[in-house]
């Protein structure tokens, strides 16, 4: 360690300390290893190094937070926003269908009759619609698999 000149503006204050023997041993080892001029110089140097280390941890936390934010922003644009838009579109369409069905049920007076749920009986219309949606999902999955295969480099 390079010897530092004492700053005349810094005034040291004498304090009486009670330390554990293990603490005294650690400071003495540091004192010898770092060629400090005195026990108090060793404690001062240890304190300065600790403060610098805490500053590095703070800097590391800031860097980690900034990096995490960039990753989230990147993923948001690439994956989350399109997914949210598609989900919102499907949700909007589903809510519109519910409103239309509610109107039809109330206007035709079917509300007073016994309710038949899909676990009791499915209408032909519902079965056909489910089949169509299943085929569309399979088609979308197939298109996605084809696009993913085109993006991957050819393996040797």
C-alpha positions, 0 to 999 in steps of 0.5 A: 500500500502506498503511504498517504500524506496526512491531510492537515484539515482532517483532525483525528479524534481519540476514542476508547474502544472495547473490541473482541480479541478476534476483531483485534487479531483481524485488524492486526493482520490487516495492519501487517498485510497492508503495511499501515503505520498504526492500528488506527490507520489500519482501522481507517483504511478498513473503513475506507475500503468498506465504504468503497465496497458498499459504493460498488455494491450500490453501483452494481445494484443500479447497473442490475436494475437498469439491465433488468429494465432493458430486458423487460422493455425488450421482451415487452415489445417483442413478446408481451405487447403482441400477446396482450394485444391479441388477448385483448382482441379475443377478450373484446370479441368474447365480451361482444358475443356475450352481450349479443347472446344476452340480448337474444336470450332476454328478447326471446323470453328464453330466460324463464325456461330451464337452462340447458348447459353444455354438460347436458347437451351441446347444440350443433352450432356449438359443436361446429364452432368448436371444430372450426376454432380447433382447426384454426389453432392447429393451423396457427401452430403449424404456421408458427412451427414453419416460421420457427424452422425457417429462422433456425440455421441449417445444422451441418 
